[in-house]
Amino acid sequence: MPQEKYVFVYGAGISGCGVAEVLTKNGQRVLLYNDSEKALPQEFLDVLYSGNGQYICGKKAEDYLQQTELFVVSPGISMRSTLVQEAIAAGIEVIGEVEVAARLYKGKLIAITGTNGKTTTTTLVGEMIKTLPVKTAVGGNIGQALSVEMQGLGKDDWLVAELSSFQLEGVTSLKPNIAAILNVTPDHLDRHGTMEDYAKAKANIFARQTAEDYLILNIDDKIVADFAKTAKSTVCYISRKKQLEQGVFLADGNFVLAWNGERKIICPVKEMKIFGAHNEENALVAIACAFFAGVDEEKIRAVLTSFEGVEHRLEYVTTIDGVAYYNDSKATNPDSTIKALESFEGHIILLAGGRDKKTDLKDMMSLIKAKTDDLILMGEAKKRFLQAAETAGVQNIHVVDTFDDAVMLAHSLARAPQVVLLSPACSSFDMFENFPHRGRYFKELVRKLEK
């Protein structure tokens, strides 16, 4: 690439800064742009400037497009944004940060997507892959940018990537050795517009796979199962609900792997430390990913039975006066909250609400009516959630002004054997920086109550 031309990186978050540094170290001249003023570490800026790069905020970015040869979009920036569309109109190639990683990475790749369960599954697969006698790394929508995590990995090493629909929008050559799609339910429609476009973004994970690659699909999810019709890869189904002639499934309370005429019991479901139907699905996918990567059954079993889950996903916090408190801040859509509710027999005090994604609430409210003793609503979504709850016949609904009020009210209402569950079914941006910030604050408030 000629030195006078820039690689324009749009967005100075974790992914944007990560890919800007990687590109600079690979000899590219990078222009990092952010819409608003944002201070960045001097150590990072020194690297950027050492490659004759620039960091600009808030200025008229269009003025720099004529000096741009490649335009890299951070996942938080929509492909429909004005600046991205102007770059496309100017004939500049526009790709996502994950596509940069795909072009630079020469090793083996496992890529995992889905509306819910991505982080748990990716973490679980990462632990299993670590047992192989090669270097491994985990990144993408978890941890650092994928382009950063791949540094130092060779052709025989493994990279495990959690990929969101936002990240998959901007890929043109991604070709995982193993790809997995957990589920596709309504989410991010404020960005993608329609379920069809959302599913199309997810399908990008396997679009360039060939017969020597593996595609793991949840046959219990119709949208996901239908992806097999267009896949050129070798498909392996997983199922919680039915026994398969070939695939990974549940039978007689066990995780079972059947492939090429062999049938192996991995371990009993009850030996897992994480619980709930959604975690059984996550485990099934993880077993398949690890198996095709060459991890033996004993090591798969050892990881599966010792894994304690990830922070903010049905995370046990503590028990106060016989009432258990769970942090499910990662539940940013109704389907995720449904999965959390299904993990308990009932007697739940549910804390929900936040930034409203305008998703359909009917199924979630029906389950809330069946499973909860009290529903506490907060945040920007509380009025719409209240209306939906009342329409569904939910009893004991409480609407509060602040997050602190929600936790205090839950504590005052709760009696054993009830559980208090934070599972908001909304994003966190009305009150918090992100869902980890929300989850950590919840845990902090609960532990103060404990004392």
Buried (B, 14 or more C-beta within 10 A) or exposed (E): EEEEBBBBBBBBBBBBBBBBBBBBEBEBBBBBBBBEEEEBEEEBBEBBBEBEBBBBBEEEBEEBBEEBBBBBBBBEBBBEBEBBEBBEEEEBEBBBBBBBBBEBBEBBBBBBBBBBBBBBBBBBBBBBBBBBEBBBBBBBBBBBBBBBBBBEBEEEBBBBBBBBBBBBBBBBEBBBBBBBBBBBBBBBBEBBEEBEBBBBBBBBBBBBBEEEBBBBBBBBBEBBBEBBEEBEBBBBBBBBEEEBEBBBBBBEEBBBBBBEEEEBEBBEBEBBEBBBBBBBBBBBBBBBBBBBBEBEBEBBBBBBBEBEBBBBBBBEBEEBEEBBBBBBBBBBBBBBBBBBBEBBEEBBBBBBBBBBBEBEBEEBBBBBBEBBBBBBBBBBBBEBBBEBBEEBEBEEBBBBEEBEBBBBBBBEBBEEEBBBBBBBBBBBBBBBEEBBBBBBBBBEBBEEBEE
